[in-house]
Structure formats: C-alpha cells, structure tokens
Amino acid sequence: MEYSVTVGESGLNALTPGQMLFPDFLLGKIDRLLIGECKRAKCQAFITMDYKTIVKFRSSIVREDHVGVLTPSEWWGILKPWFTL
C-alpha cells in the first residue's frame, strides 16, 4: 500500500484519506502515522534512530500497540549471530 504526505495551504502536514494515526502520546503526526502503519501491517518491530520521540516512548508503544521499537545497533545485535550463515 502506498501513501503520501502532502503540504496543505496551511503549511501543515496533511494525511491522505483512510490513514490512521496511532498512538496519541506521540506528538508528531508523522511519528503516529509511521507507528500506525507498522501496526496496520502487523510488523513485529519498528527500527528507528529517532531517539527524541519514538525510542523515548518505546515502552508505551510496546505496551499499547504491540510493536517492538529497536535502534539500528540493537537490530544488528539480533542479526549479527546469524550474519555468517
């Protein structure tokens, strides 16, 4: 599924119809859209370097949305043992 974010006349980010925003404790619309799309696609984890917002609220995201949040280094720690296979 493809979606786009557009800039409206007000200069604010506008979401295309049918997109869901999750969760409410994330202040940025784009952050909520990303987590919402991850949840909608039934992903097990979301990998990000956004330490100020998404990683900061990782425990709430896991608890409320059942999506794991990992940094790239944490993801590499999971993959590294299997990398040589």
Secondary structure, DSSP 8 states (H G I E B T S, - for coil): ----EEE-TTSSEEE-TT-----TT---HHHHHHHHHHHHTT-SEEE---TTTTTTTHHHHHHHH--EEE-HHHHHHHHGGGTT-
